Amino acid sequence: MRKPKMFSEFFKNNGLLMGGILMFLVSFWIIVLILLPQLSMLDFSFRYNLPPALQGTEADSYTLDNYRYLVFGPEGASDAFNKVDLMVFVRTILAAMAVTVLNLILCYPLAYFLGQSKGGGFIRLLVIMLVIPYWINEILRAFALRIIFGDGGVLNGVMMSLGLIDQPYDFINADIALYAGLGYAYILLMLFPMYNVIESLDRNQIEAARDMGASWVRIHRRIVIPHAKPGIASGMTMVFMLSAGALAAPQVLGGTSSLWFTQLVYQWFNDTLNWQQGAAYAIVLLVASIAIVLGFMKIFKVNMGDIGK
Amino acid sequence: MSSGVDVTLDNVWIKFGDFVAVREANVNIKGGDFFSFLGPSGCGKTTILRAVSGFLNPSEGRVLIGGKDMAGIGPNKRPTALIFQNLALFPLMKVWENITFSMEVKGASAVERRKRADELLDMIALQGQGDKLPSELSGGQKQRVAIARALCAEPDVLLLDEPLSALDLKLRQHMRTELREIQQRVGITFIYITHDQGEALTMSDSVAVMRNGIIDQIGDGHAVYDTPATPFVASFVGENNVFRGKISAINGNEAVIATNRSGELLSRITPAAVGKLKVGDDAMMFVRPEVLNVGEGTDKTTISAKVLNEEFEGNSYSVFLEGNGGKRIKMAMPNMGQNQHSTKGEVVSFSYDVNNAVVMPAGELASE
């Protein structure tokens, strides 16, 4: 068994007091702030939505109704399945994947440039310039994008004055604004893990590969990407999870006809005041997201430990 | 294996902004030679290597490999292979994949590559270790894998950037012999960068000694050691006693130097300085510790000094002496089992053969 030894090592290295404090803080964070609320959500999701008077009585029993609703819709509905909500669910997952891949494509060259160039001070300045916009809160950034992408927005203005289009293009309803907003919202969470691992790659390895005749494509495929894999996995996980669970960007930038799955959750909690139903929807999203991430990690042979790097 | 080809640096200057890293380098390296660039860190030797391998372009002048001008040809297209100071093995690839990376680049099949890897693993005495990761090998084994990886590309010129510096002393000495053997077996040109004069002298057919971007001397080990061209070479390669002074007489290839503290001494003029010294010039005379002998010679080859202390080094004794005006002199005596020591404080006379001393115009010494 390695685990008990791991713990005793931990206490030996940090001392009993410091080790205790660290253990306490981490367990507090995980148990009180994450695990317990999620467990109560899980509990909610298996219960009926009852008026306060009936809660805790005989009628307050466990049920799968909330989950059944997501799949089959209300009883007696004309469709066999709850097509609307399921479509929203699938679309959310696929769109979050697309946003993740888009971010990866955008960030990889940038992370490589930042990580491998010897710019020093200039690179630090660039990184700071990337970070500063994130001091502005998420809603404001989303509205700023709405202004850029709106009918009378900057983008339409520029494209029309260049004569590329005669009528404003509806970026909002085409969901382009939404994808741009989601991509922009979490792009740094993709960039920084990749930047960190690429920065730790020994330049000599790239030069050695080049010296042996490797093309740039092969150098990236065989040397840089395998080295950067933990960072790529970590960035993709975060961007996917956060995009799938985003609320602000879809609310502000989503088209009239498009719904993000989190908006459904939000409606159940806030508009319908059916927390039980909302909890079931939220749990489905969470479990699906985790399953997808674990599945991809298995396909690309990434270990859980790598993500912590 | 392809046979070695000539490498020529033709009036090469390399500048980084205002900083001149390499100044007017003219070097002819014969095909199949083991050639070393020797110098302290920051002298420009690695810069020269990078210019030969193609990672940087000379600001002026030409690099020729096999008579062909390499201008505009990238490192991946040159017939050179570089062994990096930190080896730069690919940590995520198995040993055999590392070794045959240059074949993978050319599209060789896995079977072909595996076969070649096994041959090379045989050559470096690492049979059956192909499926390990580099991290599972010892320092010396990694070293040999790096050599095999470079040789797998069948280069005409192998470039080595201080590849032994990370090894411990015993292994380093062993690898010197092994590198020399490999070089003679494959017969290609080796260009070796080092700050260790022992490595340069033991392995090389020819050595270029560098200082501040300038090549002070090119020659075989004997030439560099016995007839240094400049005070820097004399003091950087091996140990030397330096006597400063002014030339008081010149007679053919010999000169008398009126030293500041040790009287007039006779020496031969180092070949590179013949004809360049005049009476009255500031000059430096060098005599190596091991050519000093106890006993009087002629009046112009004899020095007397007080014994300060003695160090026993196994194969030899180092005797530290203090001459007139506090002049420090070191003498080395082989350990012949005689157990005969000099006494502290004793004043001894010692002398040298004129042919074993060299005098040259004064100049910059290697800093200790």
Interface residues (C-beta under 8 A of the other chain):
Chain A: D202 N204 Q205 E207 A208 A209 R210 D211 M212 G213 A214 S215 R218 R222 I223 P226 H227
Chain B: S53 G54 F55 G74 P75 N76 K77 T80 A81 L82 F84 Q85 N86 A88 F90 L92 M93 F101 S102 E104 V105 K106 R149 A153
